[in-house]
Amino acid sequence: MSEMVYQISTWILPALIAITLHEAAHGFVASRLGDDTAKRLGRVTFNPLKHVDPFGTIILPAMLLLASGGRMMFGFAKPVPVNFSRLRRPRRDMVLVAAAGPGINIAMAIAAAAALTLIPVLPGAGLEWIGYNLFNAVWLNVLLAIFNMLPLPPLDGGRVAVGLLPDVLAEPLSRLERYGFLIILGIVFVLPLLASQVGVELGIINWLVLRPAEFVSRLIFSMVGFS
């Protein structure tokens, strides 16, 4: 039991920061581009407590991390409200606001990897625990960034795609937003479950998220000097 508590403790803080700062970044960029909706509601803050959704930020990620042995995490914070019509250049700025979340996740992954290089030269107790937190922060931030950049609204990648594609493709894609989470749940949970019932291993998330996340994580570690 103590070993499980220790392992969980090295995932909670990285997951909490990764998910909540992802949302805060959306509000911050929106406020810089003309929409102060999130700022007026006190949501342009890097205080995680302002963004925590008990189920989406804590319970769901913990369940997925434990079930997958730390390989899969999906979660969400309280959505940051963005009024795209108030942005100075709505179509272009929608892309920038959407990309801000995955962007800050990649930045945090790089920062965590860089901080991890300092662990061997620092004195003091608790460095092993800090090291695990930093290592997990790299993986979780990359995982969250890659997952959110899948080109399906309401994920950030879907909104980026809607902003970049020509109207003939962007309009039908944007209409999928109301069904987006149902499609995501079907891809992540339902299809693999149904496939397993007939003896087929359907590794959609492995192909689309886990393998790219492993590649990007290795790239980040190599950037800061880890082999």
N, C-alpha and C positions, 0 to 999 in steps of 0.2 A: 504493500500500500504506500509506504513512504517513497519508494522508487517512482511509482506512478504520479504521486503528488509533485515530486521533484521535476519529472518530465513535463507535466502540465504547466508548472510554474515557468518553464523556459519558453513556452509557446504563448501564454496569455498576453504578456506585455507587447511582444512584437506584433501579434495579431491585432490587438487593440489599437496600437499606434498606426499600423499600416492601413486599417480600414477607416479610421476616423480622420486621419490627415488627408487621405484620398478625397474624402468629401469636402473637407475644409478648403482644399486647393481649388475645387470647382467654384466655391463661393468667392474666394479671393480673386481669382482671375476674372470672374464675372463682374465683380465690383470695379476692377481696373478698366473694364471694357464698356462700362456704362450702366450696368444693372446693379443697383444697390439693394435689391430685395433681401438677399441673404445677410448683408451687412446690417440692415435695419432690424432684422430679427435676431441679431447677435450670433449668427452662424459663421461669420468670417473670423474664426478663432482656431488656434491649434491646441485648445484645451479639449482633450478627448471626451471629457464628461459632457460637453455640449452636444456631442454627436452620437453618443451611444444609444443603440437600440438593443434592449435586453436580449431579444431572441436573435436578431440578425448579426449583432456584433459579438455576442458572447456564446450563446447556447449552440447555434447552428455551426459556427466555425469549429468549436470544441468537439462537437459530435463528428464532424467530417474528418478533422485531424486525427482523432482517436481511431475512427473506423478505417482510415487509410494509412495508418502508421506515419502520419506527418507528410504524406505525399499530396494530399488534396485538401484545399481549403476554399470555401466559398462563403462570403458573408456580406453584410451591408450595414451601413449606419443609417441614421435618419437622413432621408434625402435632403440635400441642400436645394432650396427653391431657387430656380433661375427663370426669369422672364425673358425669353430669347428676343421678344419684340422690342425690348428696351436696350438691347445691345446696339452699339453704334453701327456695326456692319453685321447684321444678324447671321447671315450664312457663314461668313468667314469666322466670326467670333464664336459661333456655336462649336466649330471645330476646335478652337483654342481652349474654350471652357471644358469641353469633353476630354481633350487630351491632357489637361492639367492633372487629373487624378492619376492615370497611369504614369505620367511624367514624374510626379513627386514620388511615386512608389519606386521607380528606377533610381531616382536620386538618393532615396533613403537606403536602397539596397547597396549602392556604391559606397555611401557613407558608413554603413554597418560593416561592409567588407574591409574598408580602410581602417576602421577602429579595431577590427579583429586582429590586424597585424601588430597592434600595440600590446596585446595581451601577454605575449611571452616576455616582454621587457618590463612589465609593471609589477610592483611589489603589492603584497596585501592578500587578504583572504577573500574568498568569494569570486575569484577570477574565473574559475571553471564555469560557474553559473552565468556570469556575465558573458563569457565566451559562447556558451550555448545560445543565449539570448541573441547575440549578434549574428551567429551563424544562421539561426532560425529566421532572423529578421531579413537576411538576404533572400532566403528561399521564399518566404511568405510575400515579401514585396514584389519579387519577380513574378511569382505565381498570380498574384492579384492583378498586376499590370497586364500580363499576357491574357488572362481570362477576360478582363474587362475590354481588351482590344479586339475581341471577336466581333466581326462586323454584323451584329444583330442588335437593333434597338430593343430595349432601352440601355443596353451596355454602351460604354463610351465609344467603343469601336464602331458600333452601329451609327451613332450620331456623327462621328467623324466621317464615315462613309456617306451618310446623307448629305453632309456639307460639301463633300468633294466630288461626288458623282454627278453626271448630268441629270437634268430633271426627269428624263424618261426612265432612269433607273432609281433615282433618289426618292421619287414620290411613292412608288409601290413599296420600297424598303421602309420608308417612314411609317406607312400604314400598318406595318407589322408590330409597331411598338406596343400596342395594347395587348398583343398576344405573346410578347417577347419572353416574359418570365415563364409562361407555360411551355413555350418551345424549349427554353433552357432546361427546365426541370425534366422535360421529356428526354432531351439529349443526355443529360447527366445521370438520371436515375432510371427512367422508365424503359428506354430502349435497351440499355445493357442488361436490365433485369429480365426483360422479355427474351432477349437473345440467349441469355444463360439458361433459360428454361428448355431451349432446344439444342443446348450443347455448343452454342456459338459464343466466342469471346469477342465482344464488340468494343474495341478500344478507342472510341471516338475522342474522349477527353484525353486519353494518352497521346493520340496523334496531334490533336489541336492545341493542347495546353501543356501537358506534363513534359513531353519531349522538348518543345521550344523553351519551356521554363528551365529545364536542366541545361540546355545549351547556353542560354543567356546567363544563368548563374555561374557556370564554368568560365564564361567570358569575363564576367565581372571579377571573379576571384583571380583570374590570370592578369587582369589589369592592375591589381594591387599587389601582385607578386606571389600569390599562392599558386602552387602547381595543381 
